[in-house]
Every structure is written in C-alpha cells, then in structure tokens.
Amino acid sequence: MQPDTSPLERIIPEIVAGFAAKNAAREQGLSASRAIIRMSATSIRAIHREEFERAAAMLDEAAAIRDAALAALDGHPDVLYAGFMHDAQKEYAEARTTLALLSGGAIPTPGELGVEAPAYLNGIAEAVGEMRRMLLDRLRRGQYDGCEAILAAMDDIYSVLTVIDFPGAMTGGLRRTTDQTRGILEKTRGDLTMAMVQRDAMRGVHRGNE
C-alpha cells in the first residue's frame, strides 16, 4: 500500500503560488509608482509653462496607471503600504493641486484625487513650493497680478496643515513637511513684500519726474 502523500506536497506549491502572485503585484506597483512620479514631475514642468491642458492629460494618464496598480495590489496590503505607492500618490496629489491652484481652480479633495489622507496632506504641502516658484517667475517678469492670490493659497494650505497633530507614522512624516512649508511661506511673503515695496518706490520716482 502506497503511503499517503505528504501534506507538504500540497502546501508548498500553494505557498509558492501565493508568493508568485504577490511578487507580480509588487512589480506592477513598483513600475506604476515610477511612472506616476515621472509623469507628475513632467506635468509640473508643463504647468510652469502654463501648458495646463497638456499637464491635465498627463495626470489623467497617471491616474489610470495608478488605478490599475491599486487593483493589482488589492489583497496584498503589506505590499500596498510598503511606501512606494504612498510616494507616487503624494507626487500625484502635489501635481494635481499645483495645476488646480495655478490655473485658477479650487484645491481638489482627497476623494476627487483618489488618494489617501497622508499622501494628500504631504502632496498639498509640497505644492506650496511649486506655487512659490510660479510667484517668483511672475515677479521676475514684472507680473504682479495674481501674486497675492498665490500667496493666499499657500497660506491657506499651511494653516490647515498646522491643525494636524498626530504621530508621523500615521501622517507620513507630515510635521517635518509642515515645518518646511512654513519656511517657504515666510520667505515668499518677504520676497513679495520687498518686490511690491520696490515697485511702489519706482512708481513714486516716475511720478516725481513727470
């Protein structure tokens, strides 16, 4: 009589199949996260050139890649929360927020972006740096219209970030990002104030010479 088949002959293939499925999902997630980060960065460059439609199209494509990756990672929470998808969604939230605020729209919600709260909060915080860049570009061109509105949007973001007081493990290290945001905001406020003082002084000189 043949001995019963060892349980390991059944168990090990099941374990191997599970690992193979998890690894395939991980590879898709990693590839997607790299693509999302790259496309978000490219869209921000387009935003600074005021190519808003091109930026929006790239971000729509990034969102489709993100959705496919999240579907593949469903059932693999250990991989989903390993960190790389958080980084990708943070960059996506930053780009979408930058696009919305610099093209005259309203700041999007986490639900509209399809991202989780930590990625959203860190993303909108990092968008403050992109808004500073746009504001300085306008000042260099002598375009003061809209600069105070950009500064106000930066201030609004910082104000809401300061009320989030939870451990960094929950917020994705938001406190450090908020501290950086404060520095960017105050430096930008000083730059804009100085530029406007100089502008008004030059106007006074011109009026005096008339």
C-alpha positions as CSV (number, residue, x, y, z in Angstrom):
1,M,0.0,0.0,0.0
2,Q,1.4,3.4,-1.0
3,P,2.0,5.9,1.8
4,D,-0.3,8.9,1.9
5,T,1.0,12.0,0.0
6,S,2.9,14.3,2.4
7,P,0.9,17.5,3.2
8,L,3.9,19.5,2.2
9,E,3.5,18.4,-1.4
10,R,0.2,20.3,-1.5
11,I,1.1,23.1,0.9
12,I,4.4,24.2,-0.6
13,P,3.0,24.7,-4.2
14,E,0.2,26.8,-2.7
15,I,2.7,29.0,-0.8
16,V,4.9,29.4,-3.9
17,A,1.8,30.4,-6.0
18,G,0.9,32.9,-3.3
19,F,4.4,34.4,-3.3
20,A,4.4,34.5,-7.1
21,A,1.1,36.4,-7.2
22,K,2.3,38.8,-4.5
23,N,5.6,39.4,-6.4
24,A,3.8,40.0,-9.7
25,A,1.6,42.6,-7.9
26,R,4.6,44.2,-6.3
27,E,6.4,44.5,-9.7
28,Q,3.4,46.1,-11.2
29,G,3.0,48.5,-8.3
30,L,6.7,49.5,-8.5
31,S,6.6,50.1,-12.2
32,A,3.4,52.1,-11.8
33,S,4.8,54.2,-9.0
34,R,7.9,55.1,-11.0
35,A,5.6,56.1,-14.0
36,I,3.3,58.2,-11.8
37,I,6.2,60.0,-10.2
38,R,7.8,60.7,-13.6
39,M,4.5,61.9,-15.2
40,S,3.7,64.1,-12.2
41,A,7.1,65.8,-12.4
42,T,6.7,66.3,-16.2
43,S,3.2,67.7,-15.7
44,I,4.5,70.2,-13.1
45,R,7.1,71.4,-15.7
46,A,4.2,71.9,-18.1
47,I,2.2,73.8,-15.5
48,H,5.1,76.3,-15.1
49,R,5.0,76.8,-18.8
50,E,1.2,77.3,-18.5
51,E,0.5,74.3,-20.6
52,F,-2.4,73.4,-18.5
53,E,-4.3,71.1,-20.9
54,R,-1.1,69.1,-21.5
55,A,-0.5,68.8,-17.8
56,A,-4.1,67.6,-17.2
57,A,-3.8,65.0,-19.9
58,M,-0.6,63.6,-18.4
59,L,-2.2,63.5,-14.9
60,D,-5.3,61.7,-16.3
61,E,-2.9,59.0,-17.7
62,A,-1.1,58.8,-14.4
63,A,-4.4,58.3,-12.6
64,A,-5.3,55.4,-14.9
65,I,-1.9,53.8,-14.2
66,R,-2.5,54.3,-10.5
67,D,-5.9,52.7,-10.6
68,A,-4.7,49.6,-12.4
69,A,-1.8,49.2,-9.9
70,L,-4.2,49.6,-6.9
71,A,-6.4,46.9,-8.4
72,A,-3.4,44.6,-8.8
73,L,-2.4,45.2,-5.2
74,D,-5.9,44.5,-3.8
75,G,-5.4,41.7,-1.4
76,H,-1.8,42.5,-0.8
77,P,-1.9,45.2,1.9
78,D,1.7,44.5,3.0
79,V,2.9,45.5,-0.5
80,L,0.4,48.3,-0.9
81,Y,1.5,50.0,2.2
82,A,5.3,49.3,1.7
83,G,5.8,53.0,0.9
84,F,6.3,53.3,-2.8
85,M,2.6,53.8,-3.6
86,H,2.4,56.5,-0.9
87,D,5.2,58.3,-2.6
88,A,3.6,58.1,-6.0
89,Q,0.2,59.3,-4.7
90,K,1.9,62.1,-2.9
91,E,3.6,63.3,-6.1
92,Y,0.3,62.9,-8.0
93,A,-1.6,65.0,-5.3
94,E,1.1,67.6,-5.5
95,A,0.9,67.9,-9.3
96,R,-3.0,68.0,-9.3
97,T,-3.0,70.6,-6.5
98,T,-0.5,72.8,-8.3
99,L,-2.4,72.5,-11.6
100,A,-5.7,73.4,-9.9
101,L,-4.4,76.4,-8.0
102,L,-2.2,77.9,-10.7
103,S,-4.8,77.5,-13.4
104,G,-7.5,79.3,-11.3
105,G,-9.3,76.3,-9.9
106,A,-10.1,75.2,-6.4
107,I,-8.0,72.8,-4.4
108,P,-9.1,69.2,-5.0
109,T,-10.3,66.9,-2.3
110,P,-8.7,63.5,-1.4
111,G,-11.8,61.8,-2.8
112,E,-11.5,63.7,-6.1
113,L,-7.9,62.7,-6.4
114,G,-8.4,59.1,-5.2
115,V,-5.5,59.3,-2.7
116,E,-5.3,58.5,1.0
117,A,-5.1,61.2,3.6
118,P,-1.3,61.1,4.4
119,A,-0.4,61.3,0.7
120,Y,-2.9,64.1,0.2
121,L,-1.6,66.2,3.1
122,N,2.0,65.8,2.1
123,G,1.2,66.4,-1.5
124,I,-0.6,69.7,-0.9
125,A,2.2,70.8,1.4
126,E,4.8,70.2,-1.3
127,A,2.6,72.1,-3.8
128,V,3.4,75.2,-1.8
129,G,7.0,75.0,-3.1
130,E,5.7,74.9,-6.7
131,M,3.5,77.9,-6.0
132,R,6.5,79.8,-4.7
133,R,8.3,79.0,-7.9
134,M,5.4,80.4,-10.0
135,L,5.1,83.5,-7.9
136,L,8.8,84.3,-8.3
137,D,8.7,83.7,-12.0
138,R,5.9,86.2,-12.2
139,L,7.8,88.7,-10.2
140,R,10.9,88.4,-12.4
141,R,8.7,89.2,-15.4
142,G,7.2,92.1,-13.6
143,Q,3.8,90.5,-13.4
144,Y,2.3,91.3,-10.0
145,D,-1.3,90.4,-10.8
146,G,-2.2,87.2,-9.1
147,C,0.8,87.0,-6.9
148,E,-1.1,87.9,-3.7
149,A,-3.7,85.2,-4.6
150,I,-1.0,82.6,-4.9
151,L,0.4,83.7,-1.6
152,A,-3.0,83.5,0.0
153,A,-3.4,79.9,-1.3
154,M,-0.1,79.0,0.1
155,D,-1.1,80.5,3.5
156,D,-4.4,78.6,3.4
157,I,-2.6,75.3,2.9
158,Y,-0.2,76.0,5.7
159,S,-3.0,77.0,8.1
160,V,-4.8,73.7,7.7
161,L,-1.6,71.6,8.0
162,T,-0.9,73.1,11.4
163,V,-4.0,71.5,12.9
164,I,-2.9,68.0,12.0
165,D,-1.2,66.9,15.2
166,F,-0.8,63.1,15.0
167,P,2.2,60.7,15.0
168,G,4.4,60.8,11.9
169,A,3.7,57.1,11.4
170,M,0.1,58.0,10.8
171,T,0.6,61.1,8.7
172,G,3.6,60.1,6.6
173,G,6.0,62.4,8.4
174,L,3.8,65.5,7.9
175,R,5.2,67.5,10.7
176,R,8.6,67.9,9.1
177,T,6.9,68.8,5.8
178,T,4.7,71.4,7.5
179,D,7.8,72.9,9.1
180,Q,9.4,73.2,5.6
181,T,6.2,74.7,4.3
182,R,6.3,77.4,6.9
183,G,9.8,78.4,5.9
184,I,8.8,78.5,2.2
185,L,5.7,80.6,3.1
186,E,7.5,83.2,5.2
187,K,10.3,83.5,2.7
188,T,7.8,84.0,-0.1
189,R,5.9,86.6,1.9
190,G,9.1,88.5,2.4
191,D,10.1,88.3,-1.3
192,L,6.7,89.5,-2.4
193,T,6.5,92.3,0.1
194,M,10.0,93.6,-0.9
195,A,9.1,93.4,-4.6
196,M,5.9,95.4,-4.1
197,V,7.7,98.0,-2.0
198,Q,10.3,98.4,-4.7
199,R,7.6,98.6,-7.4
200,D,5.8,101.3,-5.5
201,A,9.0,103.2,-4.9
202,M,9.8,103.1,-8.6
203,R,6.3,104.4,-9.4
204,G,6.9,107.3,-7.0
205,V,10.1,108.1,-8.7
206,H,8.4,108.1,-12.1
207,R,5.6,110.3,-10.8
208,G,8.1,112.7,-9.3
209,N,9.9,113.0,-12.7
210,E,6.8,113.9,-14.6
